[in-house]
Amino acid sequence: MATNQRADADAPAGNQLVPGLKLFDATTIIVGSMIGSGIFIVSAEMARDVKSPALLLLAWGITAVMTIVGALSYGELAAAMPRAGGQYVFLREAYGPMFGFLYGWTLFLVIQTGTIAAVVVAFAKFLGLFVPWVSGSRILVPLPLGYSISSQQLVAIAAIAVLTWVNRRGLREGAMVQNIFTAAKFGGLLVLVIVGFALPANPEAVRANFGSSGTTSFNLTLLSLMGAALVGSLFSSDSWNNVTFTGSEVVNPKRNLPLSLILGTVLVSVLYMAANIVYLRVLPLDAIASAPEDRVGTLAAQSLMGPLGLTFVNLCILVSTFGCTNGLILAGARVYYAMAKDGLFFRKVAEVSPRTHTPGFSLLIQALWASLLTLSGTYSDLLNYVIFANLLFYVLTVSALFVLRKKRPDLERPYRAFGYPVLPALYVVAAALIMVDLLWVRPAFTWPGLIIVLTGVPVYFFWHKRSGSPSFVTKEH
């Protein structure tokens, strides 16, 4: 019988990761990692792209369906292989170690660390609205080559350091922070939605957005613009896969991983759709598209609540970005840990504290690289570059369902993907069409993303050669 020898066995002991995340914890990792500042901002750029209220809602609707179908598909893989590293493991098992490594490499280089940098800088920016000392223009330390450290960057790095310290202390500590801030941010966005539906709509906005002038006819140009617009909504709904990274630390993972994926993505997707309907109820599309600094959520809240709305939304974003950063820090380190266990990253990254059962060094190097990206200011460009690559990895992972059903028919599958094979196939086709569209309408962002991924190929062969016979090799018993 063929079995895989894993260092992250199901019964960890000593200096191994241990189960400690219950269903609520796993769900808050998904919800907290998905909800950042995007829902309050990206609808402005999307409105400028599609120039239609109907297409704006359609873009968010497509994103919701894709996100939920993706989660339904990932649920089967997560329940069958509940190990540290999650998506990295799924790709490795389906296509071989190089594909898993390329995902983990891109995640460490840009996807996870770049997102941490972007979200934590957003946190510092909104903190500056309450504490004027925190500002991007307040230079504290000039550096060579035109770089510098501002008070805003200092606060951002301090937030990374604090949250990394909390997560190094223990899984429960990190989960507790996640639970508190996720409940606060979800509640805040829910209040905005409830108030938006409870108060009378703006007649001008309703007439402009839901009247005959708000409808549009489809053509090839509009369809191509939809692909570009979907970048914003897909990015705002991203990181739902992060809970799979913590697979070996989820209690009863065969039940709780797929269930948390479904619960988390449905909750956030419904809330996002409701928030955009509220935006369109209170603001004409032109006002959404021209919102100052793209802060649609702030403009909508001001329209609903007056000056109080400004403070309310700014506090929501402050809480939201802090909690989002914590979820990204907690989950991301587990992927590099899994790579190191397979001999494909620095050996020390595979170390787990026997006292706290956390991958302390993995958390540390993640914090250091994210902090450097924060100082460099290049994270926003890098994130634009990897949107295409991220979609590519989603397509490969959902396609892994088909590969593993054929390659590993004997694999225990406590949960089988709902709607298989139709829904996973539709996801792959839809995501592939968006990728083709992005190659056409945003080539400056798509091709560099592929190059970033491909830089991992020589690095993989270096680590593979260095490790000799890594632990992921299948052995016969």
FISETI-245053 format. One record per residue (C-alpha): residue number from 1; x, y, z. Coordinates in nm, 2 decimals, padded with zeros to 4 digits, always signed. Last residue first. Layout:
# FISETI-245053
+-----+--------+--------+--------+
: num :     xx :     yy :     zz :
+-----+--------+--------+--------+
: NUM :      X :      Y :      Z :
...
+-----+--------+--------+--------+
# end
This chain:
# FISETI-245053
+-----+--------+--------+--------+
: num :     xx :     yy :     zz :
+-----+--------+--------+--------+
: 477 : +00.51 : -00.03 : +00.28 :
: 476 : +00.60 : +00.18 : -00.03 :
: 475 : +00.75 : +00.53 : +00.00 :
: 474 : +00.63 : +00.86 : -00.15 :
: 473 : +00.89 : +01.14 : -00.14 :
: 472 : +00.76 : +01.44 : +00.05 :
: 471 : +01.04 : +01.41 : +00.31 :
: 470 : +01.31 : +01.54 : +00.09 :
: 469 : +01.58 : +01.32 : -00.05 :
: 468 : +01.88 : +01.54 : -00.13 :
: 467 : +01.79 : +01.86 : +00.05 :
: 466 : +02.04 : +02.08 : -00.13 :
: 465 : +01.94 : +01.94 : -00.48 :
: 464 : +01.57 : +02.01 : -00.41 :
: 463 : +01.65 : +02.35 : -00.26 :
: 462 : +01.85 : +02.46 : -00.57 :
: 461 : +01.60 : +02.30 : -00.81 :
: 460 : +01.32 : +02.49 : -00.64 :
: 459 : +01.52 : +02.82 : -00.66 :
: 458 : +01.57 : +02.77 : -01.03 :
: 457 : +01.19 : +02.73 : -01.08 :
: 456 : +01.09 : +03.00 : -00.83 :
: 455 : +01.17 : +03.29 : -01.06 :
: 454 : +00.89 : +03.14 : -01.27 :
: 453 : +00.62 : +03.27 : -01.03 :
: 452 : +00.76 : +03.63 : -01.04 :
: 451 : +00.78 : +03.60 : -01.42 :
: 450 : +00.41 : +03.50 : -01.43 :
: 449 : +00.32 : +03.81 : -01.23 :
: 448 : +00.53 : +04.03 : -01.46 :
: 447 : +00.32 : +03.90 : -01.75 :
: 446 : -00.02 : +03.99 : -01.59 :
: 445 : +00.04 : +04.34 : -01.46 :
: 444 : +00.15 : +04.53 : -01.77 :
: 443 : -00.07 : +04.30 : -01.98 :
: 442 : -00.39 : +04.45 : -01.83 :
: 441 : -00.66 : +04.43 : -02.10 :
: 440 : -00.54 : +04.13 : -02.30 :
: 439 : -00.37 : +03.91 : -02.04 :
: 438 : -00.65 : +04.02 : -01.80 :
: 437 : -00.91 : +03.88 : -02.04 :
: 436 : -00.73 : +03.55 : -02.07 :
: 435 : -00.71 : +03.53 : -01.69 :
: 434 : -01.08 : +03.61 : -01.66 :
: 433 : -01.16 : +03.33 : -01.91 :
: 432 : -00.95 : +03.09 : -01.71 :
: 431 : -01.13 : +03.18 : -01.39 :
: 430 : -01.47 : +03.12 : -01.55 :
: 429 : -01.36 : +02.79 : -01.71 :
: 428 : -01.20 : +02.66 : -01.38 :
: 427 : -01.51 : +02.76 : -01.18 :
: 426 : -01.74 : +02.60 : -01.43 :
: 425 : -01.54 : +02.27 : -01.40 :
: 424 : -01.56 : +02.29 : -01.02 :
: 423 : -01.94 : +02.34 : -01.04 :
: 422 : -02.00 : +02.06 : -01.30 :
: 421 : -01.79 : +01.78 : -01.16 :
: 420 : -01.88 : +01.79 : -00.87 :
: 419 : -02.18 : +01.99 : -00.76 :
: 418 : -02.08 : +01.98 : -00.39 :
: 417 : -01.72 : +01.87 : -00.34 :
: 416 : -01.70 : +01.54 : -00.15 :
: 415 : -01.65 : +01.54 : +00.23 :
: 414 : -01.50 : +01.26 : +00.43 :
: 413 : -01.27 : +01.18 : +00.13 :
: 412 : -01.03 : +00.90 : +00.21 :
: 411 : -00.78 : +00.87 : -00.08 :
: 410 : -00.83 : +00.54 : -00.26 :
: 409 : -00.91 : +00.71 : -00.59 :
: 408 : -00.57 : +00.89 : -00.57 :
: 407 : -00.47 : +00.97 : -00.93 :
: 406 : -00.81 : +00.98 : -01.08 :
: 405 : -01.00 : +01.17 : -00.81 :
: 404 : -00.66 : +01.35 : -00.75 :
: 403 : -00.65 : +01.50 : -01.09 :
: 402 : -01.01 : +01.60 : -01.10 :
: 401 : -00.99 : +01.77 : -00.76 :
: 400 : -00.65 : +01.92 : -00.86 :
: 399 : -00.84 : +02.13 : -01.11 :
: 398 : -00.96 : +02.34 : -00.81 :
: 397 : -00.60 : +02.38 : -00.71 :
: 396 : -00.47 : +02.46 : -01.06 :
: 395 : -00.74 : +02.72 : -01.11 :
: 394 : -00.67 : +02.88 : -00.78 :
: 393 : -00.30 : +02.88 : -00.85 :
: 392 : -00.36 : +03.06 : -01.18 :
: 391 : -00.59 : +03.31 : -01.01 :
: 390 : -00.30 : +03.39 : -00.77 :
: 389 : -00.06 : +03.43 : -01.07 :
: 388 : -00.30 : +03.69 : -01.23 :
: 387 : -00.33 : +03.89 : -00.91 :
: 386 : +00.05 : +03.86 : -00.87 :
: 385 : +00.15 : +04.17 : -01.06 :
: 384 : -00.10 : +04.40 : -00.89 :
: 383 : +00.03 : +04.27 : -00.56 :
: 382 : +00.39 : +04.35 : -00.66 :
: 381 : +00.29 : +04.71 : -00.75 :
: 380 : +00.12 : +04.76 : -00.41 :
: 379 : +00.42 : +04.59 : -00.22 :
: 378 : +00.68 : +04.83 : -00.37 :
: 377 : +00.68 : +05.07 : -00.08 :
: 376 : +01.03 : +04.96 : +00.02 :
: 375 : +00.97 : +05.00 : +00.39 :
: 374 : +00.65 : +04.79 : +00.39 :
: 373 : +00.82 : +04.53 : +00.17 :
: 372 : +01.10 : +04.52 : +00.43 :
: 371 : +00.84 : +04.47 : +00.70 :
: 370 : +00.68 : +04.19 : +00.51 :
: 369 : +01.02 : +04.02 : +00.48 :
: 368 : +01.09 : +04.05 : +00.85 :
: 367 : +00.75 : +03.94 : +00.96 :
: 366 : +00.76 : +03.63 : +00.74 :
: 365 : +01.11 : +03.56 : +00.87 :
: 364 : +00.97 : +03.57 : +01.23 :
: 363 : +00.66 : +03.36 : +01.18 :
: 362 : +00.87 : +03.09 : +01.02 :
: 361 : +01.11 : +03.11 : +01.32 :
: 360 : +00.83 : +03.06 : +01.57 :
: 359 : +00.64 : +02.78 : +01.41 :
: 358 : +00.40 : +02.75 : +01.71 :
: 357 : +00.37 : +02.46 : +01.96 :
: 356 : +00.40 : +02.71 : +02.25 :
: 355 : +00.65 : +02.52 : +02.47 :
: 354 : +00.80 : +02.27 : +02.23 :
: 353 : +00.86 : +02.56 : +01.98 :
: 352 : +00.83 : +02.43 : +01.63 :
: 351 : +01.12 : +02.42 : +01.39 :
: 350 : +01.05 : +02.38 : +01.02 :
: 349 : +01.18 : +02.73 : +00.95 :
: 348 : +01.52 : +02.63 : +01.08 :
: 347 : +01.57 : +02.40 : +00.78 :
: 346 : +01.55 : +02.69 : +00.54 :
: 345 : +01.31 : +02.60 : +00.26 :
: 344 : +01.24 : +02.30 : +00.03 :
: 343 : +01.34 : +02.02 : +00.26 :
: 342 : +00.98 : +01.89 : +00.28 :
: 341 : +00.95 : +02.01 : +00.64 :
: 340 : +01.08 : +02.35 : +00.52 :
: 339 : +00.79 : +02.37 : +00.28 :
: 338 : +00.55 : +02.28 : +00.55 :
: 337 : +00.69 : +02.56 : +00.78 :
: 336 : +00.67 : +02.80 : +00.49 :
: 335 : +00.30 : +02.72 : +00.45 :
: 334 : +00.23 : +02.74 : +00.83 :
: 333 : +00.37 : +03.09 : +00.84 :
: 332 : +00.09 : +03.22 : +00.62 :
: 331 : -00.19 : +03.13 : +00.85 :
: 330 : -00.12 : +03.34 : +01.17 :
: 329 : +00.03 : +03.64 : +00.98 :
: 328 : -00.26 : +03.66 : +00.74 :
: 327 : -00.52 : +03.63 : +01.02 :
: 326 : -00.34 : +03.90 : +01.22 :
: 325 : -00.33 : +04.14 : +00.93 :
: 324 : -00.70 : +04.10 : +00.87 :
: 323 : -00.77 : +04.18 : +01.23 :
: 322 : -00.57 : +04.51 : +01.21 :
: 321 : -00.72 : +04.59 : +00.87 :
: 320 : -01.08 : +04.55 : +01.00 :
: 319 : -01.04 : +04.73 : +01.32 :
: 318 : -00.90 : +05.04 : +01.15 :
: 317 : -01.15 : +05.00 : +00.86 :
: 316 : -01.45 : +04.99 : +01.11 :
: 315 : -01.30 : +05.29 : +01.30 :
: 314 : -01.29 : +05.49 : +00.97 :
: 313 : -01.64 : +05.38 : +00.90 :
: 312 : -01.78 : +05.50 : +01.23 :
: 311 : -01.58 : +05.83 : +01.23 :
: 310 : -01.72 : +05.93 : +00.88 :
: 309 : -02.07 : +05.81 : +00.97 :
: 308 : -02.08 : +06.03 : +01.27 :
: 307 : -02.05 : +06.33 : +01.04 :
: 306 : -02.38 : +06.25 : +00.88 :
: 305 : -02.53 : +05.91 : +00.94 :
: 304 : -02.66 : +05.79 : +00.60 :
: 303 : -02.48 : +06.02 : +00.35 :
: 302 : -02.17 : +06.01 : +00.57 :
: 301 : -02.18 : +05.63 : +00.57 :
: 300 : -02.20 : +05.62 : +00.19 :
: 299 : -01.91 : +05.86 : +00.16 :
: 298 : -01.70 : +05.65 : +00.41 :
: 297 : -01.78 : +05.32 : +00.23 :
: 296 : -01.70 : +05.47 : -00.11 :
: 295 : -01.35 : +05.58 : +00.00 :
: 294 : -01.20 : +05.59 : -00.35 :
: 293 : -00.95 : +05.87 : -00.24 :
: 292 : -01.25 : +06.11 : -00.26 :
: 291 : -01.55 : +05.92 : -00.42 :
: 290 : -01.55 : +05.98 : -00.80 :
: 289 : -01.68 : +05.64 : -00.91 :
: 288 : -01.93 : +05.62 : -00.63 :
: 287 : -02.06 : +05.97 : -00.69 :
: 286 : -02.10 : +05.88 : -01.06 :
: 285 : -02.29 : +05.57 : -00.97 :
: 284 : -02.54 : +05.77 : -00.77 :
: 283 : -02.51 : +05.72 : -00.39 :
: 282 : -02.75 : +05.61 : -00.12 :
: 281 : -02.92 : +05.30 : -00.27 :
: 280 : -02.62 : +05.22 : -00.48 :
: 279 : -02.39 : +05.21 : -00.18 :
: 278 : -02.65 : +05.00 : +00.01 :
: 277 : -02.66 : +04.75 : -00.28 :
: 276 : -02.28 : +04.73 : -00.26 :
: 275 : -02.29 : +04.65 : +00.12 :
: 274 : -02.56 : +04.38 : +00.06 :
: 273 : -02.33 : +04.21 : -00.20 :
: 272 : -02.04 : +04.23 : +00.04 :
: 271 : -02.24 : +04.09 : +00.33 :
: 270 : -02.37 : +03.79 : +00.12 :
: 269 : -02.01 : +03.72 : +00.01 :
: 268 : -01.88 : +03.75 : +00.36 :
: 267 : -02.13 : +03.50 : +00.52 :
: 266 : -02.11 : +03.26 : +00.22 :
: 265 : -01.73 : +03.25 : +00.23 :
: 264 : -01.71 : +03.19 : +00.60 :
: 263 : -01.98 : +02.93 : +00.63 :
: 262 : -01.86 : +02.72 : +00.33 :
: 261 : -01.49 : +02.73 : +00.43 :
: 260 : -01.58 : +02.67 : +00.79 :
: 259 : -01.78 : +02.36 : +00.70 :
: 258 : -01.51 : +02.22 : +00.48 :
: 257 : -01.24 : +02.26 : +00.75 :
: 256 : -01.47 : +02.16 : +01.05 :
: 255 : -01.58 : +01.82 : +00.94 :
: 254 : -01.26 : +01.64 : +00.83 :
: 253 : -01.06 : +01.89 : +01.04 :
: 252 : -01.19 : +01.75 : +01.38 :
: 251 : -00.99 : +02.02 : +01.57 :
: 250 : -00.79 : +02.24 : +01.33 :
: 249 : -00.42 : +02.25 : +01.38 :
: 248 : -00.31 : +02.01 : +01.11 :
: 247 : -00.51 : +02.21 : +00.85 :
: 246 : -00.36 : +02.56 : +00.94 :
: 245 : -00.28 : +02.64 : +00.57 :
: 244 : -00.63 : +02.54 : +00.48 :
: 243 : -00.76 : +02.84 : +00.68 :
: 242 : -00.59 : +03.07 : +00.43 :
: 241 : -00.81 : +02.97 : +00.14 :
: 240 : -01.05 : +03.26 : +00.21 :
: 239 : -00.75 : +03.49 : +00.14 :
: 238 : -00.93 : +03.68 : -00.14 :
: 237 : -01.27 : +03.84 : -00.14 :
: 236 : -01.14 : +04.20 : -00.17 :
: 235 : -00.89 : +04.08 : -00.44 :
: 234 : -01.17 : +03.91 : -00.63 :
: 233 : -01.38 : +04.23 : -00.61 :
: 232 : -01.11 : +04.46 : -00.74 :
: 231 : -00.98 : +04.22 : -01.01 :
: 230 : -01.34 : +04.17 : -01.13 :
: 229 : -01.34 : +04.52 : -01.28 :
: 228 : -01.06 : +04.42 : -01.53 :
: 227 : -01.26 : +04.11 : -01.63 :
: 226 : -01.58 : +04.31 : -01.66 :
: 225 : -01.40 : +04.55 : -01.90 :
: 224 : -01.37 : +04.27 : -02.15 :
: 223 : -01.74 : +04.20 : -02.12 :
: 222 : -01.82 : +04.56 : -02.17 :
: 221 : -01.61 : +04.57 : -02.49 :
: 220 : -01.76 : +04.25 : -02.62 :
: 219 : -02.12 : +04.38 : -02.58 :
: 218 : -02.39 : +04.38 : -02.32 :
: 217 : -02.66 : +04.63 : -02.29 :
: 216 : -02.70 : +04.86 : -01.99 :
: 215 : -02.95 : +04.94 : -01.72 :
: 214 : -02.91 : +05.24 : -01.48 :
: 213 : -03.08 : +05.48 : -01.72 :
: 212 : -03.40 : +05.27 : -01.70 :
: 211 : -03.42 : +05.33 : -01.33 :
: 210 : -03.21 : +05.14 : -01.06 :
: 209 : -02.89 : +05.34 : -01.05 :
: 208 : -02.99 : +05.69 : -01.15 :
: 207 : -03.35 : +05.69 : -01.01 :
: 206 : -03.24 : +05.51 : -00.69 :
: 205 : -02.95 : +05.75 : -00.64 :
: 204 : -03.16 : +06.06 : -00.69 :
: 203 : -03.43 : +05.92 : -00.45 :
: 202 : -03.17 : +05.85 : -00.18 :
: 201 : -03.30 : +05.55 : +00.00 :
: 200 : -03.49 : +05.58 : +00.33 :
: 199 : -03.32 : +05.44 : +00.63 :
: 198 : -03.35 : +05.07 : +00.73 :
: 197 : -03.16 : +04.93 : +00.43 :
: 196 : -02.84 : +05.14 : +00.48 :
: 195 : -02.87 : +05.12 : +00.86 :
: 194 : -02.87 : +04.74 : +00.83 :
: 193 : -02.57 : +04.74 : +00.59 :
: 192 : -02.37 : +04.98 : +00.80 :
: 191 : -02.44 : +04.78 : +01.11 :
: 190 : -02.33 : +04.46 : +00.93 :
: 189 : -02.00 : +04.62 : +00.84 :
: 188 : -01.94 : +04.71 : +01.20 :
: 187 : -02.05 : +04.36 : +01.32 :
: 186 : -01.82 : +04.19 : +01.08 :
: 185 : -01.53 : +04.42 : +01.19 :
: 184 : -01.60 : +04.36 : +01.57 :
: 183 : -01.65 : +03.98 : +01.54 :
: 182 : -01.34 : +03.95 : +01.33 :
: 181 : -01.14 : +04.16 : +01.58 :
: 180 : -01.23 : +03.95 : +01.87 :
: 179 : -01.20 : +03.61 : +01.70 :
: 178 : -00.87 : +03.69 : +01.54 :
: 177 : -00.71 : +03.82 : +01.86 :
: 176 : -00.83 : +03.49 : +02.03 :
: 175 : -00.70 : +03.28 : +01.75 :
: 174 : -00.35 : +03.43 : +01.79 :
: 173 : -00.35 : +03.37 : +02.16 :
: 172 : -00.49 : +03.02 : +02.11 :
: 171 : -00.21 : +02.93 : +01.87 :
: 170 : +00.06 : +03.03 : +02.11 :
: 169 : +00.31 : +03.30 : +02.21 :
: 168 : +00.45 : +03.32 : +01.85 :
: 167 : +00.11 : +03.44 : +01.74 :
: 166 : +00.12 : +03.73 : +01.98 :
: 165 : +00.48 : +03.82 : +01.89 :
: 164 : +00.39 : +03.82 : +01.52 :
: 163 : +00.09 : +04.05 : +01.60 :
: 162 : +00.31 : +04.29 : +01.79 :
: 161 : +00.59 : +04.29 : +01.52 :
: 160 : +00.35 : +04.34 : +01.23 :
: 159 : +00.18 : +04.63 : +01.42 :
: 158 : +00.52 : +04.79 : +01.49 :
: 157 : +00.61 : +04.76 : +01.12 :
: 156 : +00.29 : +04.95 : +01.03 :
: 155 : +00.35 : +05.21 : +01.31 :
: 154 : +00.70 : +05.27 : +01.18 :
: 153 : +00.58 : +05.30 : +00.83 :
: 152 : +00.33 : +05.57 : +00.93 :
: 151 : +00.59 : +05.75 : +01.13 :
: 150 : +00.80 : +05.76 : +00.82 :
: 149 : +01.11 : +05.56 : +00.75 :
: 148 : +01.31 : +05.67 : +00.45 :
: 147 : +01.43 : +05.57 : +00.10 :
: 146 : +01.61 : +05.79 : -00.14 :
: 145 : +01.90 : +05.55 : -00.21 :
: 144 : +02.02 : +05.57 : +00.15 :
: 143 : +01.78 : +05.61 : +00.45 :
: 142 : +01.62 : +05.91 : +00.62 :
: 141 : +01.48 : +05.83 : +00.96 :
: 140 : +01.17 : +05.99 : +01.11 :
: 139 : +01.00 : +06.13 : +00.81 :
: 138 : +00.65 : +06.26 : +00.88 :
: 137 : +00.50 : +06.26 : +00.52 :
: 136 : +00.35 : +05.91 : +00.55 :
: 135 : +00.17 : +06.02 : +00.87 :
: 134 : +00.11 : +05.89 : +01.22 :
: 133 : +00.15 : +06.21 : +01.43 :
: 132 : -00.21 : +06.30 : +01.33 :
: 131 : -00.35 : +06.03 : +01.56 :
: 130 : -00.72 : +05.97 : +01.48 :
: 129 : -00.70 : +06.01 : +01.10 :
: 128 : -00.34 : +05.87 : +01.12 :
: 127 : -00.49 : +05.54 : +01.24 :
: 126 : -00.65 : +05.52 : +00.90 :
: 125 : -00.31 : +05.54 : +00.73 :
: 124 : -00.15 : +05.30 : +00.98 :
: 123 : -00.42 : +05.03 : +00.91 :
: 122 : -00.38 : +05.08 : +00.53 :
: 121 : +00.00 : +05.03 : +00.59 :
: 120 : -00.09 : +04.70 : +00.77 :
: 119 : -00.31 : +04.59 : +00.48 :
: 118 : -00.05 : +04.65 : +00.21 :
: 117 : +00.24 : +04.50 : +00.40 :
: 116 : +00.04 : +04.19 : +00.50 :
: 115 : -00.08 : +04.16 : +00.13 :
: 114 : +00.28 : +04.18 : +00.02 :
: 113 : +00.38 : +03.91 : +00.27 :
: 112 : +00.11 : +03.67 : +00.17 :
: 111 : +00.12 : +03.71 : -00.21 :
: 110 : +00.47 : +03.85 : -00.26 :
: 109 : +00.78 : +03.64 : -00.19 :
: 108 : +00.63 : +03.41 : +00.07 :
: 107 : +00.32 : +03.32 : -00.14 :
: 106 : +00.52 : +03.31 : -00.46 :
: 105 : +00.76 : +03.06 : -00.31 :
: 104 : +00.48 : +02.86 : -00.15 :
: 103 : +00.30 : +02.84 : -00.49 :
: 102 : +00.61 : +02.75 : -00.68 :
: 101 : +00.70 : +02.49 : -00.41 :
: 100 : +00.37 : +02.31 : -00.45 :
:  99 : +00.41 : +02.31 : -00.83 :
:  98 : +00.77 : +02.17 : -00.79 :
:  97 : +00.66 : +01.90 : -00.54 :
:  96 : +00.44 : +01.71 : -00.79 :
:  95 : +00.11 : +01.78 : -00.97 :
:  94 : -00.17 : +01.66 : -00.75 :
:  93 : +00.01 : +01.59 : -00.42 :
:  92 : +00.22 : +01.91 : -00.43 :
:  91 : -00.07 : +02.12 : -00.53 :
:  90 : -00.29 : +02.00 : -00.24 :
:  89 : +00.01 : +02.03 : +00.00 :
:  88 : +00.07 : +02.40 : -00.09 :
:  87 : -00.30 : +02.46 : -00.06 :
:  86 : -00.30 : +02.34 : +00.30 :
:  85 : +00.05 : +02.41 : +00.44 :
:  84 : +00.00 : +02.22 : +00.76 :
:  83 : -00.21 : +01.91 : +00.70 :
:  82 : -00.58 : +01.83 : +00.67 :
:  81 : -00.55 : +01.62 : +00.35 :
:  80 : -00.89 : +01.47 : +00.27 :
:  79 : -01.09 : +01.73 : +00.46 :
:  78 : -00.88 : +02.01 : +00.30 :
:  77 : -00.91 : +01.87 : -00.05 :
:  76 : -01.29 : +01.82 : -00.03 :
:  75 : -01.34 : +02.17 : +00.12 :
:  74 : -01.13 : +02.33 : -00.15 :
:  73 : -01.41 : +02.25 : -00.40 :
:  72 : -01.68 : +02.40 : -00.19 :
:  71 : -01.45 : +02.70 : -00.12 :
:  70 : -01.40 : +02.76 : -00.49 :
:  69 : -01.77 : +02.74 : -00.55 :
:  68 : -01.83 : +03.00 : -00.28 :
:  67 : -01.56 : +03.23 : -00.41 :
:  66 : -01.67 : +03.19 : -00.78 :
:  65 : -02.04 : +03.26 : -00.68 :
:  64 : -01.95 : +03.57 : -00.48 :
:  63 : -01.71 : +03.70 : -00.74 :
:  62 : -01.98 : +03.67 : -01.01 :
:  61 : -02.22 : +03.85 : -00.79 :
:  60 : -01.97 : +04.13 : -00.72 :
:  59 : -01.92 : +04.17 : -01.09 :
:  58 : -02.29 : +04.16 : -01.16 :
:  57 : -02.35 : +04.43 : -00.90 :
:  56 : -02.11 : +04.66 : -01.08 :
:  55 : -02.25 : +04.55 : -01.41 :
:  54 : -02.60 : +04.66 : -01.31 :
:  53 : -02.48 : +04.99 : -01.17 :
:  52 : -02.30 : +05.07 : -01.50 :
:  51 : -01.98 : +05.25 : -01.58 :
:  50 : -01.79 : +04.92 : -01.59 :
:  49 : -01.43 : +05.04 : -01.52 :
:  48 : -01.51 : +05.36 : -01.33 :
:  47 : -01.76 : +05.17 : -01.11 :
:  46 : -01.49 : +04.91 : -01.04 :
:  45 : -01.25 : +05.18 : -00.94 :
:  44 : -01.50 : +05.31 : -00.69 :
:  43 : -01.62 : +04.97 : -00.58 :
:  42 : -01.26 : +04.90 : -00.45 :
:  41 : -01.28 : +05.12 : -00.14 :
:  40 : -01.49 : +05.01 : +00.16 :
:  39 : -01.50 : +04.64 : +00.05 :
:  38 : -01.12 : +04.65 : +00.01 :
:  37 : -01.03 : +04.76 : +00.36 :
:  36 : -00.99 : +04.41 : +00.50 :
:  35 : -01.26 : +04.15 : +00.52 :
:  34 : -01.13 : +03.82 : +00.37 :
:  33 : -00.87 : +03.74 : +00.64 :
:  32 : -01.12 : +03.80 : +00.92 :
:  31 : -01.40 : +03.59 : +00.75 :
:  30 : -01.17 : +03.30 : +00.68 :
:  29 : -00.98 : +03.31 : +01.01 :
:  28 : -01.31 : +03.37 : +01.19 :
:  27 : -01.45 : +03.05 : +01.04 :
:  26 : -01.15 : +02.84 : +01.16 :
:  25 : -01.19 : +02.98 : +01.51 :
:  24 : -01.56 : +02.92 : +01.52 :
:  23 : -01.51 : +02.56 : +01.40 :
:  22 : -01.24 : +02.49 : +01.66 :
:  21 : -00.87 : +02.57 : +01.63 :
:  20 : -00.64 : +02.39 : +01.88 :
:  19 : -00.49 : +02.09 : +01.70 :
:  18 : -00.11 : +02.06 : +01.77 :
:  17 : +00.19 : +02.16 : +01.57 :
:  16 : +00.49 : +01.94 : +01.65 :
:  15 : +00.77 : +02.00 : +01.91 :
:  14 : +00.67 : +01.72 : +02.14 :
:  13 : +00.38 : +01.54 : +01.99 :
:  12 : +00.16 : +01.55 : +01.68 :
:  11 : -00.10 : +01.28 : +01.61 :
:  10 : -00.21 : +01.35 : +01.25 :
:   9 : +00.15 : +01.36 : +01.13 :
:   8 : +00.32 : +01.68 : +01.02 :
:   7 : +00.65 : +01.52 : +00.94 :
:   6 : +00.48 : +01.33 : +00.67 :
:   5 : +00.56 : +00.99 : +00.51 :
:   4 : +00.32 : +00.93 : +00.23 :
:   3 : +00.15 : +00.60 : +00.19 :
:   2 : +00.13 : +00.34 : -00.09 :
:   1 : +00.00 : +00.00 : +00.00 :
+-----+--------+--------+--------+
# end
